[in-house]
């Protein structure tokens, strides 16, 4: 049974009284952060605009946080408020605890604060986390405890990342590239029966990274913010062009595998080829 169930249900119902068309639209926009399209924007921007290493890190983190959230939801099995309330904007039949959007937003916000040495980092991260968290309650898809649980899991993943990533990458760099490739693909295969979209994009990203590193295809570090932005837009545009051109009735594992290959193997040499020609 959900702790403080009646109190939480009343709170969600009370929030629903203040809904209007403008707020509904605003919080629907925030729901973007709980969709695969956010991943399709974030990863190319990081991969091409920052570095392939950060792109691959966030790809792995996205798969890990999504898979863990899926397992926790099934294990706990608590319902969502939209299962009993009519005053909801969205309806999802899956269990609610913990909130996946709250979990991923806390993880990304903590990484932003930790790595971005700017006075803007903390206020941007705080607004992002609070707005995404409240949006889940406003839309009627989560109880407050789901959001709190998502924040807790997201923070736990953040600490595991910052304390473990250096040792893990040092271990992997000491191994033969083919062994690292095999290990990565094995993880994707194990995840495939449960999260085939994420497993497929991970497999494509791992294979593409291996090929790009072997053939030295990746772009050098961008020299300006403008160049980072252009690279990021190029990567995102490629993602959505592939999605647009792909037959809508065939959203299969092959599509997501190709998306993984696009960002990890195809985008960098294609970008170099296009912009080098323009410069000439």
C-alpha positions as CSV (number, residue, x, y, z in Angstrom):
1,X,0.0,0.0,0.0
2,X,1.3,3.5,-0.9
3,X,2.3,5.4,2.3
4,X,-0.1,8.4,3.0
5,X,-2.2,7.3,0.1
6,X,-5.3,9.4,1.0
7,X,-3.3,12.5,1.7
8,X,-1.3,12.2,-1.5
9,X,-4.5,11.6,-3.5
10,X,-6.1,14.6,-2.1
11,X,-3.0,16.7,-2.9
12,X,-3.0,15.6,-6.5
13,X,-6.8,16.3,-6.7
14,X,-6.2,19.8,-5.2
15,X,-3.5,20.6,-7.7
16,X,-5.9,19.6,-10.5
17,X,-8.3,22.3,-9.4
18,X,-5.9,25.0,-10.6
19,X,-5.5,23.6,-14.1
20,X,-6.2,25.8,-17.1
21,X,-5.4,25.7,-20.8
22,X,-2.1,27.7,-20.5
23,X,-0.7,25.6,-17.7
24,X,-1.8,22.4,-19.3
25,X,0.2,23.4,-22.4
26,X,3.2,24.4,-20.4
27,X,3.4,21.2,-18.5
28,X,2.7,19.1,-21.6
29,X,5.8,20.8,-23.0
30,X,7.8,19.7,-19.9
31,X,6.6,16.2,-20.6
32,X,9.1,16.2,-23.4
33,X,11.8,15.4,-20.8
34,X,10.1,12.1,-20.2
35,X,10.1,11.0,-23.9
36,X,12.7,9.4,-26.1
37,X,12.9,12.6,-28.1
38,X,14.7,14.3,-25.3
39,X,17.3,11.6,-25.5
40,X,17.5,12.1,-29.3
41,X,18.3,15.7,-28.7
42,X,20.7,15.5,-25.7
43,X,22.9,12.7,-27.0
44,X,23.8,14.2,-30.4
45,X,24.5,17.5,-28.8
46,X,26.9,16.0,-26.3
47,X,28.4,13.5,-28.8
48,X,29.3,16.0,-31.5
49,X,29.3,19.2,-29.6
50,X,31.3,18.1,-26.5
51,X,33.0,14.7,-27.0
52,X,32.3,11.2,-28.1
53,X,33.2,10.1,-24.6
54,X,30.5,12.1,-23.0
55,X,28.1,11.1,-25.7
56,X,28.7,7.4,-24.9
57,X,28.6,8.0,-21.2
58,X,25.2,9.6,-21.4
59,X,24.0,6.9,-23.7
60,X,24.9,4.3,-21.2
61,X,23.5,6.3,-18.3
62,X,20.2,6.7,-20.2
63,X,20.0,3.0,-20.7
64,X,20.9,2.2,-17.1
65,X,18.5,4.7,-15.6
66,X,15.6,3.6,-17.9
67,X,16.2,-0.1,-17.2
68,X,16.5,0.4,-13.5
69,X,13.3,2.5,-13.4
70,X,11.5,-0.2,-15.4
71,X,12.6,-2.9,-12.9
72,X,11.7,-0.8,-9.8
73,X,8.3,0.0,-11.2
74,X,7.5,-3.7,-11.7
75,X,9.0,-4.7,-8.3
76,X,7.1,-2.0,-6.3
77,X,3.9,-2.0,-8.4
78,X,2.3,1.1,-6.9
79,X,-0.5,2.6,-9.1
80,X,-0.5,6.1,-10.5
81,X,-3.1,8.7,-9.4
82,X,-4.5,8.7,-13.0
83,X,-5.7,5.2,-12.3
84,X,-8.4,6.5,-9.9
85,X,-8.7,10.2,-10.6
86,X,-10.6,11.6,-13.6
87,X,-8.9,15.0,-13.3
88,X,-5.7,14.0,-15.1
89,X,-4.1,15.3,-18.3
90,X,-2.5,12.0,-19.2
91,X,-3.2,8.3,-18.4
92,X,-0.5,5.7,-18.2
93,X,-1.4,2.1,-17.1
94,X,2.1,1.2,-15.9
95,X,3.1,1.4,-12.2
96,X,4.2,4.8,-10.9
97,X,7.0,4.4,-8.4
98,X,9.6,5.8,-8.9
99,X,9.0,8.6,-11.4
100,X,11.3,8.0,-14.4
101,X,11.2,11.7,-15.4
102,X,12.1,12.8,-11.8
103,X,14.9,10.1,-11.7
104,X,16.5,11.1,-15.0
105,X,16.1,14.9,-14.3
106,X,17.9,14.6,-11.0
107,X,20.7,12.5,-12.5
108,X,21.2,15.0,-15.3
109,X,21.0,18.0,-13.0
110,X,23.5,16.6,-10.6
111,X,25.9,15.9,-13.4
112,X,25.4,19.5,-14.7
113,X,26.2,21.0,-11.3
114,X,29.2,18.7,-10.7
115,X,30.9,19.2,-14.1
116,X,29.8,22.7,-15.2
117,X,31.8,25.1,-13.1
118,X,29.5,28.1,-13.5
119,X,27.4,30.1,-11.1
120,X,24.4,29.4,-13.4
121,X,24.7,25.6,-12.9
122,X,22.9,25.3,-9.6
123,X,19.9,27.6,-10.3
124,X,19.3,26.1,-13.8
125,X,19.6,22.6,-12.3
126,X,17.2,23.4,-9.4
127,X,14.6,25.0,-11.7
128,X,14.8,22.0,-14.1
129,X,14.4,19.4,-11.4
130,X,11.6,21.1,-9.6
131,X,9.6,21.9,-12.7
132,X,9.9,18.4,-14.1
133,X,9.1,16.9,-10.7
134,X,6.0,19.1,-10.2
135,X,4.9,18.5,-13.8
136,X,4.4,14.8,-13.0
137,X,2.0,15.7,-10.2
138,X,0.2,18.4,-12.2
139,X,-0.4,16.0,-15.1
140,X,-1.8,13.5,-12.7
141,X,0.7,10.7,-13.6
142,X,2.5,10.5,-10.3
143,X,2.1,10.9,-6.6
144,X,4.5,13.1,-4.7
145,X,6.2,9.9,-3.3
146,X,6.9,8.8,-6.8
147,X,8.7,12.0,-7.5
148,X,10.7,11.8,-4.2
149,X,11.6,8.2,-5.0
150,X,12.8,9.2,-8.5
151,X,15.0,12.0,-7.1
152,X,16.5,9.5,-4.6
153,X,17.3,6.9,-7.3
154,X,18.7,9.6,-9.6
155,X,21.0,10.9,-6.8
156,X,22.2,7.3,-6.1
157,X,23.0,6.8,-9.7
158,X,24.9,10.1,-9.8
159,X,27.1,9.1,-6.9
160,X,27.7,5.7,-8.4
161,X,28.8,7.4,-11.6
162,X,31.2,9.9,-10.2
163,X,32.8,7.4,-7.8
164,X,33.0,4.6,-10.4
165,X,33.5,6.0,-13.8
166,X,37.2,6.7,-13.6
167,X,38.0,3.2,-12.4
168,X,35.7,1.6,-14.9
169,X,37.2,3.6,-17.9
170,X,40.7,2.9,-16.7
171,X,39.9,-0.8,-16.6
172,X,38.3,-0.8,-20.0
173,X,41.2,1.2,-21.6
174,X,43.6,-1.5,-20.4
175,X,41.6,-4.2,-22.3
176,X,41.8,-5.2,-25.9
177,X,39.3,-3.2,-28.0
178,X,37.6,-6.3,-29.3
179,X,37.0,-7.5,-25.8
180,X,35.4,-4.2,-24.8
181,X,33.2,-4.3,-27.9
182,X,32.1,-7.8,-27.0
183,X,31.3,-6.8,-23.4
184,X,29.3,-3.8,-24.5
185,X,27.3,-5.8,-27.1
186,X,26.7,-8.5,-24.4
187,X,25.1,-5.9,-22.2
188,X,22.9,-4.8,-25.0
189,X,21.9,-8.4,-25.8
190,X,21.0,-9.1,-22.2
191,X,18.8,-6.0,-22.1
192,X,17.1,-6.6,-25.4
193,X,14.2,-8.8,-24.2
194,X,13.1,-6.1,-21.7
195,X,14.1,-2.8,-23.3
196,X,14.7,-3.5,-26.9
197,X,14.6,0.1,-28.1
198,X,17.3,1.2,-25.6
199,X,19.3,-2.0,-26.1
200,X,19.3,-1.5,-29.9
201,X,20.5,2.1,-29.8
202,X,23.1,1.0,-27.3
203,X,24.4,-1.8,-29.5
204,X,24.6,0.6,-32.5
205,X,26.4,3.2,-30.4
206,X,28.9,0.6,-29.1
207,X,29.7,-0.8,-32.5
208,X,29.9,2.6,-34.1
209,X,32.3,3.8,-31.3
210,X,34.6,0.8,-31.9
211,X,34.7,1.4,-35.6
212,X,35.2,5.2,-35.2
213,X,38.1,4.7,-32.8
214,X,39.8,2.1,-34.9
215,X,39.6,4.4,-38.0
216,X,40.0,7.7,-36.1
217,X,36.8,9.2,-37.4
218,X,35.8,11.4,-34.5
219,X,35.9,15.2,-34.7
220,X,38.6,17.2,-32.8
221,X,37.5,19.3,-29.8
222,X,35.4,22.2,-31.0
223,X,37.2,25.6,-30.7
224,X,34.1,27.7,-30.1
225,X,30.6,27.7,-28.7
226,X,29.3,28.4,-32.2
227,X,31.1,25.3,-33.6
228,X,29.7,23.2,-30.8
229,X,26.2,24.5,-31.5
230,X,26.5,23.8,-35.3
231,X,27.8,20.2,-34.6
232,X,25.0,19.6,-32.1
233,X,22.3,20.8,-34.5
234,X,23.8,18.6,-37.3
235,X,23.6,15.6,-35.0
236,X,20.1,16.2,-33.9
237,X,18.9,17.0,-37.4
238,X,20.3,13.6,-38.5
239,X,18.4,11.8,-35.8
240,X,15.1,13.3,-36.7
241,X,15.6,13.0,-40.4
242,X,16.1,9.2,-39.9
243,X,13.0,9.1,-37.8
244,X,11.0,11.1,-40.4
245,X,12.2,9.0,-43.4
246,X,11.7,5.6,-41.6
247,X,8.3,3.9,-42.3
248,X,6.1,4.8,-39.3
249,X,4.6,1.3,-39.1
250,X,8.1,-0.3,-38.8
251,X,9.5,1.3,-35.6
252,X,11.7,-1.7,-35.0
253,X,14.9,-2.5,-33.3
254,X,16.7,-1.9,-36.6
255,X,15.7,1.7,-36.6
256,X,17.2,2.3,-33.2
257,X,20.3,0.4,-34.1
258,X,20.8,2.7,-37.1
259,X,20.2,5.8,-34.8
260,X,23.0,4.5,-32.6
261,X,25.3,4.0,-35.7
262,X,24.4,7.5,-36.9
263,X,25.6,9.4,-33.9
264,X,28.6,7.1,-33.1
265,X,29.9,6.3,-36.6
266,X,28.3,8.2,-39.5
267,X,27.7,11.8,-38.2
268,X,31.4,12.8,-37.5
269,X,33.0,11.9,-40.9
270,X,29.9,13.2,-42.7
271,X,30.1,16.5,-40.8
272,X,33.8,16.7,-41.7
273,X,33.2,16.0,-45.3
274,X,30.4,18.5,-45.7
275,X,31.9,21.4,-43.8
276,X,35.4,20.8,-45.3
277,X,33.9,21.2,-48.8
278,X,32.1,24.3,-47.8
279,X,35.3,25.8,-46.4
280,X,37.0,25.1,-49.8
